[in-house]
Amino acid sequence: MASSAPLGADISEPEITNISIHGFWLLFEGEEHFLSFDDFPWFRDAPVASIFNLEQPHPGHLYWPDLDVDLGIATIKSPENYPLIAG
């Protein structure tokens, strides 16, 4: 049976699902990822509202405008492959 939903309608927007003292969880394209503050220090002292303010300007690419943090999903999945340039 064919779906009447528009193409791509089953893909949800990226979402922050939880924040702890160690980092936060991001639900993106059906997968949950943990971004630790050790690996992603730009978020450590950020206001909660700024972490939740998340955009996806391009497929596979996330942007936190309040923090001017721009990350690709490859960096989120494997931060050890992308050494920090600024901290």
C-alpha positions, 0 to 999 in steps of 0.5 A, spaced: 500 500 500 502 506 498 503 512 503 500 518 502 505 522 506 510 527 502 516 524 500 521 525 506 515 526 511 518 520 515 524 524 516 524 528 523 528 534 525 534 533 529 532 534 536 536 534 543 533 529 547 537 529 554 542 533 557 547 531 563 553 534 566 557 530 561 554 532 555 547 531 551 543 526 546 542 528 539 536 524 535 538 525 528 535 521 522 533 516 527 539 515 531 541 517 538 548 520 539 551 522 545 556 529 544 560 529 550 563 536 553 570 533 553 569 532 545 565 538 544 567 543 549 563 549 545 557 546 549 560 545 556 558 552 559 552 554 554 545 555 556 540 550 555 536 554 551 542 555 546 543 547 546 536 546 544 536 552 538 538 547 533 538 547 525 539 543 519 541 548 514 544 542 509 543 534 509 547 531 514 549 538 517 547 541 524 548 548 526 547 552 533 546 559 531 546 562 538 553 558 539 556 559 532 557 551 532 557 548 525 558 540 525 557 535 520 554 528 522 561 525 521 564 529 526 558 527 531 559 520 530 566 519 530 569 525 534 576 522 534 577 523 527 576 530 527 581 533 532 579 540 535 582 546 532 579 551 537 576 549 544 
